[in-house]
Amino acid sequence: MSTEHKPAKPLLGKVTLVTGGSRGIGAAIANRLAGDGATVAITYKSSPGRAEEVVRAIESTGVRGLAIEADAADAKAVRASVERVVRELGGIDILVNNAGVAAMASIESFSMEDFERLIAVNITGLFVATQEAVRHMRAGGRIIHIGSCNSERVPFSGGSVYALTKGAVAAFTKALARDLGPRAITVNNVQPGPVDTEMNPAAGPFAEMAKQHIALQRYGKSDEVASLVSYLAGPEATFVTGASLLVDGGYSA
C-alpha cells in the first residue's frame, strides 16, 4: 500500500477559469477548485450579484476570486475574458468550459435563432475560450469541457440539436488531446446526466420522465460533477486525456 502523502491543496498556485460559473454546476466547480487551492476566475452573462456571491465563497477559502461579465455567445467577450485572466492573475493553468445552453424542439419547428444560439455558446464559445487559453498554457495545463450524456443517448424527442452540439464537444475533445499531447496539456470531457439545478430541478416537470432512465433513480448533485472535474484538474490525472467521462447515475447504461 502506498504511503505517499497527498497534498491538502493539490491545485495550490494554479490559475483557473470556469466559464458560466455564477450558478449551478459552474458555481460548484468554482468552489471545489478554490477549495483545492486554485485561484479561480468565473465568467457570467447576467446577475452580477450572484457572480459576486461565488467570488466571496471562493475567497473564503483563502484564494483570490474574479468575476468577469462575458456572454459565451460573444466571441470577442470570451477572448477578452481569457486575456483578462492572464493579465490580472498571471497566467492560466486550467480552463473549464462549463457555459452552455439547451433548447428542445422537433427538427421541423426548431428556430434558426435557437439553433444559432446553441452553436454560438456550446461550440463557438467553447472553441474561442480554448484557443485563447492554449496560447498561454504551460506544460501540465488542463482543459476540461462540460458536455452532456446526451451526446451518447437521447431517450426523448426534441433533443437532436442539443445532442449535435454536445457530440461536437466529444469529438473535439479527442482530436484536441492529440494536438496538445506533445505539450503535456490534457483535454477531457465531463458528461453529466440530469443534475438538480435551477435549469433542470429534481422536482421539475421533466424530472419524473428522466428518472425512469437513471439507474440510480435520482438526479445528480452539482458537487458530484465538481468532484470529477477536481480529479481531472489535479496531479493524479496526468495520464487521462481525450476521454469523455459520464457522471449520469447510469442514464447511459
N, C-alpha and C positions, 0 to 999 in steps of 0.2 A: 504494500500500500504506500502510495506516495505521501511524503510528509512535506512537500513543497508548500510554502506559505503563499496564500492567495491575498493580494492586496485588498484592503478595505475599500479603497478608492481606485479601481482599476483604470479609470479614464482621467485621472488627475493630470492636468496640463493640456488636455485635448480640447480643441475648439469645435463645437458642433453647431450646425444649422438644421433646424426642424421646420420645414415649410408647413403652413397650415397648423400652427402649434398652439392656437389660443383656446382650443376646446377638444373634448372627446379623446380619441386615440392620440392625436398630436400632442395635446397637453400632458397626457400620461407619459408619453415617450420623453418629452422635455424634462419632466420632473424626475423620471427614473435616471436619465443620463446625468442630470445635475447631481442626483444622489450618489452616482458612481464617480463623481469628481470632475465632470466636464464643465467647461464654460459653455453656456447654451444660448444661442440666439433663436428666435422664432419669427416667422412671418405670419401676418394675418391680413384678411381682406377688410373686415369691419370690426366693430366692437372693441375699440382700443382699451376700454375699461377691463374687459376680460383678459386681453393680452397682458395688461399690466399686472393683473392678479397672478397670472402664470409666472411673470418675471419675479414678482415678490416671493412666490413659492420657490422658484429656482434659487434666488439669492438667500433664502432662509437656510439653505444647505451649506452656505459659505462660499459659493462661487458666484461669478458675475453672470447676469442675465441681460438680454437685449431683445426688445420687441421692434419689429420693422414692418410698417404697413406696405404690403405688396400683393396685389391681386395676381394669383398664379396664372391667370389668363393673359396677363400683360407681360410679354417677353422682356421689354425694357425694364420694367419694375423688378422682375425676377432677377435679371442680370445685375441690376444695381444693388439688390439686397445682398447678393453674394459678395460683390465688391465692397459693400459697407462692412460686412462681417470681417473680411480680410483686413480692411483698413483699420477698423476700430478694435478688433480682438486679436490681431496679429497673425492671422492665417486661417486655414480651415482644414481640419483633420477628418471630420465625419459629416457627411451630408445625409439627412433623412428626408427623402421626397415623400412627404405624407399628404400634401394638399391634393384633394380630389373631389370630384362631384359625380352625381349619379342622376340619371333621368330614365324613366321607364315608359315605353310605349311600343305599340306594334310598329313594324317596319314601314307599313303603309302610312301611318299617321305621325311618324317621328319628324319633328320640325327641324328645318335646317338650323334654326337658332340654337336649339338644344344640341344638335349634332356638333356644331362648331364650338360650342361652349365645352362639351366633353373632350373634344380633340385638343382645344386650347389649354385646358387645365391638366387633363390626365396624361397627355402625351407631350405637347409642345412645352408647357411649363416645366415638366419633369426633365425634358431634354436640355432646355436652356440652363436650368439650375445645375445639372450635371456637367454640361460643357464648361460652364464658367468655373465651377468648383475644381475640376480636374486640372485647370490651368495653374492652380495654386497648391495642389496636394503634393505632399512628400510621400516617400515610401512608407507603407503602413497605413495609408489612408483607407477610409471605408465609405462606400456608397451603399445606402440601404433604401430600396424602394418599398413603399407600402402599396401593394397591388390588391388583388381580391381572389378569393376562392372561385369566383365566377369566371375566371379565366379558364378553369378546368371543368366546372359543372354549373349549369344554369337550369334548375328544375322548375322553372316558371316562365310564363310568357312575358314578352316586353323587354327582356334584358339583353337583346342582341348587340346594341351599340355600346352599352356599358362593357359587355364582355369583350367586344372588339378592342376597346381602349386598354383594358387590363391584360388582354392577350398580347398586345403590343409591348406592354411593360415587361412581361415574362420573357418574350423573345429578345428584347433589348438587353435584358439582364445577362443572358447567356453570351451574346456577341460582345458586349462591353467588357465582360470578365476576361475574354480573350485579348481584347485590345489593351487592357490595363494590367494584366497579369505580369508582364515584364517590369512594370514599375512597382510591383508589390502592393497594388491597390486592389482590394476585394470589392466585388459587386454582388449584392444579393437582393432577393425579392421576398418580402414577408406578405403572405396572402391570408388576411383574416377572413373568417366566416362572419355570420351575424354577431355583432357586438353591441352591447347595450350602450347606446349614445343618444343624444338628442335627435339626431337624424333618423335613427332606427331603434327606438326604445324597445326594451324587452316586453313591455306591456302594450305596444302599439298594434295597429290593425294588421300589420304584416307578420307579427311575431308567431302566432299560432301555426300558420302555414309553414313558416321557416323551421320551427322546432320539429316538425314532422320529419325533416331531412337531417337533423343533427343527432349523431349517435349518443351524445351525452344529454340530449333532450333539454338543453338550456342555452341561453345566449352566453356569449363570452363577455369578459370584462376588459376594459381598456388596458388595465395593468397586465393582463395576460399576454397581450400583444407587445406591450412595452418590455416585458421580460425577455422575449426573444430578440428584440432589437438590441437590448443591452448586451446579450451574449454575442451577437454578430458584430457589435461595435468594439468588443473587448479583446483582450490579449489571448483568450482561449480559442478564438475563431479564425486564427491566421491562415488556416488551410481550407476554409469554407468560402467558395466563390462560385458564381454562376448558378446559384441554387434558388429555386422557388420553393419556399417552405410554408406549409399550411399551418394556420392557427385557427382551426374551424370546428373543433369539437367533433370531428368525424363527419362533417357536412359532405365532404367529397369522397368518403369511404365507400 
